[in-house]
Amino acid sequence: MTVQVRELEQLLGTLAEVERSEARDYSSFSVRGKRFGYFWPRTRTVGLKQTVSEQPLLVVWEVLGHLDLLLDAGRVHEHVTEDGSTYGVASFALAGTH
């Protein structure tokens, strides 16, 4: 994923206990000795270390993050139907459609 360096620095600054290590071509990030990510400044690329079982969750987080951006921009509308549960059932539609 290509990132703005300033945005990456701001994000990492909000995380507790993150340690940065420098190598020749990249930086790595760890918490309590567990490495979780890498940054290659030449290409402005970030890589996250995850197990195969964690990958679907990361995909869901990415989709939900994009959905939040689309909602905030007014490009998508959300409709929640009460179903007796705590949160209801949400459905989404592109702005300008029904």
C-alpha positions as a Markdown table, in Angstrom:
| # | Residue | x | y | z |
|---|---|---|---|---|
| 1 | Met | 0.0 | 0.0 | 0.0 |
| 2 | Thr | 1.5 | 3.4 | -1.0 |
| 3 | Val | 1.4 | 6.0 | 1.8 |
| 4 | Gln | 2.3 | 9.6 | 2.6 |
| 5 | Val | 5.2 | 9.5 | 4.9 |
| 6 | Arg | 3.8 | 12.2 | 7.2 |
| 7 | Glu | 0.5 | 10.2 | 7.5 |
| 8 | Leu | 2.4 | 7.1 | 8.5 |
| 9 | Glu | 4.5 | 9.0 | 11.1 |
| 10 | Gln | 1.3 | 10.5 | 12.6 |
| 11 | Leu | -0.4 | 7.1 | 12.7 |
| 12 | Leu | 2.6 | 5.4 | 14.3 |
| 13 | Gly | 2.7 | 8.2 | 16.9 |
| 14 | Thr | -0.7 | 7.3 | 18.1 |
| 15 | Leu | 0.1 | 3.7 | 18.8 |
| 16 | Ala | 1.4 | 2.7 | 22.2 |
| 17 | Glu | 4.8 | 1.0 | 22.7 |
| 18 | Val | 5.8 | 1.0 | 19.0 |
| 19 | Glu | 9.5 | 0.6 | 18.4 |
| 20 | Arg | 11.1 | 1.5 | 15.1 |
| 21 | Ser | 14.2 | -0.2 | 13.8 |
| 22 | Glu | 16.2 | 0.9 | 10.7 |
| 23 | Ala | 17.7 | -1.3 | 8.1 |
| 24 | Arg | 19.5 | -0.2 | 4.9 |
| 25 | Asp | 16.4 | -0.1 | 2.7 |
| 26 | Tyr | 13.5 | -0.2 | 5.1 |
| 27 | Ser | 12.2 | 0.5 | 8.6 |
| 28 | Ser | 10.5 | -2.2 | 10.7 |
| 29 | Phe | 8.0 | -1.7 | 13.6 |
| 30 | Ser | 7.5 | -3.8 | 16.7 |
| 31 | Val | 5.5 | -3.9 | 19.9 |
| 32 | Arg | 7.1 | -5.7 | 22.8 |
| 33 | Gly | 9.5 | -7.5 | 20.5 |
| 34 | Lys | 6.8 | -8.7 | 18.1 |
| 35 | Arg | 7.4 | -7.2 | 14.6 |
| 36 | Phe | 4.2 | -6.2 | 12.9 |
| 37 | Gly | 5.1 | -4.0 | 9.9 |
| 38 | Tyr | 7.6 | -2.6 | 7.5 |
| 39 | Phe | 8.1 | 0.6 | 5.6 |
| 40 | Trp | 10.1 | 1.1 | 2.4 |
| 41 | Pro | 10.7 | 4.8 | 2.0 |
| 42 | Arg | 12.0 | 4.6 | -1.6 |
| 43 | Thr | 8.6 | 3.3 | -2.8 |
| 44 | Arg | 6.6 | 4.7 | 0.1 |
| 45 | Thr | 5.2 | 1.2 | 0.7 |
| 46 | Val | 3.9 | -0.2 | 4.0 |
| 47 | Gly | 3.7 | -3.9 | 4.6 |
| 48 | Leu | 1.9 | -5.6 | 7.5 |
| 49 | Lys | 2.9 | -8.9 | 8.9 |
| 50 | Gln | 0.0 | -11.2 | 9.5 |
| 51 | Thr | -0.8 | -14.8 | 9.6 |
| 52 | Val | -3.0 | -16.4 | 7.0 |
| 53 | Ser | -5.9 | -16.6 | 9.5 |
| 54 | Glu | -5.6 | -12.8 | 10.1 |
| 55 | Gln | -5.8 | -11.8 | 6.4 |
| 56 | Pro | -9.6 | -12.0 | 6.0 |
| 57 | Leu | -10.0 | -9.7 | 9.0 |
| 58 | Leu | -7.6 | -7.2 | 7.5 |
| 59 | Val | -9.6 | -7.3 | 4.2 |
| 60 | Val | -12.8 | -6.6 | 6.2 |
| 61 | Trp | -11.2 | -3.7 | 8.0 |
| 62 | Glu | -10.0 | -2.2 | 4.7 |
| 63 | Val | -13.5 | -2.5 | 3.1 |
| 64 | Leu | -15.1 | -1.0 | 6.2 |
| 65 | Gly | -12.6 | 1.9 | 6.1 |
| 66 | His | -13.4 | 2.6 | 2.5 |
| 67 | Leu | -17.2 | 2.4 | 3.3 |
| 68 | Asp | -16.7 | 5.0 | 6.1 |
| 69 | Leu | -14.9 | 7.3 | 3.7 |
| 70 | Leu | -17.7 | 6.9 | 1.1 |
| 71 | Leu | -20.4 | 7.5 | 3.8 |
| 72 | Asp | -18.5 | 10.7 | 5.0 |
| 73 | Ala | -18.3 | 12.0 | 1.4 |
| 74 | Gly | -22.0 | 11.4 | 0.8 |
| 75 | Arg | -21.3 | 8.9 | -2.0 |
| 76 | Val | -23.1 | 6.1 | -0.1 |
| 77 | His | -26.2 | 6.1 | 2.1 |
| 78 | Glu | -26.8 | 3.8 | 5.0 |
| 79 | His | -30.3 | 2.5 | 6.1 |
| 80 | Val | -30.7 | 0.6 | 9.4 |
| 81 | Thr | -33.7 | -1.7 | 9.9 |
| 82 | Glu | -34.6 | -2.5 | 13.4 |
| 83 | Asp | -34.6 | -6.3 | 13.9 |
| 84 | Gly | -34.6 | -6.5 | 17.7 |
| 85 | Ser | -30.9 | -6.8 | 18.0 |
| 86 | Thr | -28.6 | -4.1 | 19.5 |
| 87 | Tyr | -27.6 | -2.6 | 16.2 |
| 88 | Gly | -30.2 | -3.6 | 13.7 |
| 89 | Val | -29.5 | -4.6 | 10.1 |
| 90 | Ala | -27.7 | -2.1 | 7.9 |
| 91 | Ser | -28.0 | -1.8 | 4.1 |
| 92 | Phe | -26.1 | 0.5 | 1.9 |
| 93 | Ala | -26.8 | 2.2 | -1.5 |
| 94 | Leu | -24.9 | 4.5 | -3.8 |
| 95 | Ala | -26.0 | 8.1 | -3.5 |
| 96 | Gly | -28.7 | 8.9 | -6.1 |
| 97 | Thr | -30.1 | 5.3 | -6.1 |
| 98 | His | -32.8 | 3.7 | -4.1 |
